[in-house]
């Protein structure tokens, strides 16, 4: 198996992790009124019921935007990587493998920004507000991606 195909496989796995991390509701867990509550970027869940986060809070919006931009640029890199295996004469001057690499690098920058923003605000603000809290598996998937 060639190196480009292995890299493409890793990018596909990374993009799946990004999408799952962004879409799920387990970024943070904390105890509220005696029961554990969990929240993601889009919803929070208490006592088995989930509610949409309607507050327009800047750090949530920034984290959401950077996670979506990261997934989109990773997807664009995957498409460009797949096209690098095709040999179209119209694109000979266009180095698709290099472009795919640039898209993956941009995706990495976006996810690092998203995770840094969320981590900083959670530790400095929400962590002090809720005494018994922890990051959860959706958050960890974001770092792994």
N, C-alpha and C positions, 0 to 999 in steps of 0.2 A: 504494500500500500504506500503510495507516495506521500511525501511530507505535506503537500497542499491538501490532500484529502483528509489527512489526520487533523490538520488545522481547521478545516471546514467542519469536521465532526465536532471538535471542541467548541467552535463558535455556535453551532446549532444547539449543543447542550447548554452553553452559557445563555443563549437567548431564551431557551425554555425556562431556565432558572430565573432570569430577569422577569419574564411575564408572570410566572407563578408568584414570585416575591411581590410584585407590584399589585397583583389582583387579590391576594389573600389577606385575611384579617388578623394575623398573628404577629404583628410587628412588636407589640408590647403587651405584657400581661401585668395586672396589678389588682390588689384587693380593694374593693369599694363596698362599704356597708356590709362587710362580712363575707361577701362572695367574690370570686375571681372574675375579673372583667378583662376582655382582650380587645385590642383595636388594631386596625390597619390604616392604610392611607385613605380609604374610602368609607369604611364603616367601623362602628364600635359595637360590641356585643356585651350585654349584661343579662344575667339570669336566663340564658338561653334564647334571648331575643336580640336581633341585630337591628341597628338603626343607621341610617345614612348620616355621615358627618356633614352637616349643613353649614357649619361655621367656615368662613373664608379666612383661614389663618395663613399668614404668609409662609411660614416654614413648611406647612403641609402642602400648600400649592407649589412651592419650589421643589420639594421632594418629589411630588407627583410628576411635575413637568420634567425634571431631570431623569426620572426613571423611564418615563415614556420616550423621551428623546434618546435615551440609551438603547432601549429595545428597538426603536426604529432605525437608528444608525447601525446597530448590530445586524438587523434584518437586511438592510441595504448592503452591508458588507458580505453577508451570506449570498445574496443574489449576485453581487459582483464576483464573488469567489467562484460560484457555480459557472458564471459566464466565462471565467478565465480558462475553463477547460474547453470551451468551444473556440473554434478558430474561424472567426469572421474576418474577411479581408478588409471590411470597412473600418475595423477597429484595430488595425495593426499598430498605429502610433499611440494607442491608448493602453497603458500597462494596467490591466485589470487586477492582477495580483497585488500590485503596489497600492492601488486604489482601495481594494478590499482591506488591506492592512491599515490604511489610514482611517477607514470607517470603523474598524475594530478599536483603534486607538482612541478615536473620538467617543465611541461608546463607553470605553473604560473611563475616560475623563468625566463623562456625564454621570455614570453610576457612582464614581468616587465623590463627586460633588453632592449627589443626593444623599448618600450614606453619611457623609460628614455633616451635612446640615441637620439631618434627622438625629444623629448621635449627639451633636452639640446641644441642640435644644432639649432633647429628652433628658440628658444627664443634668443639665444646668437648670431646667425649669420643671419639667414634669417629674423628674426623679426626686426633687425636693417636695413636690406637692403630694405625691403618693409615697408613703414610707416603704411599703412592701411591694416592690415592682421588679420586673426583669424584662430584658429583651427576649423575643420569642423566635420561633423557627422561620417565619417569613423574613424577618430582619436578617437572620443568619444567612438565608439563601441569597439575599441581596449582596452580602459581602462575598459569598462564595462565587457568585456569578461574575 
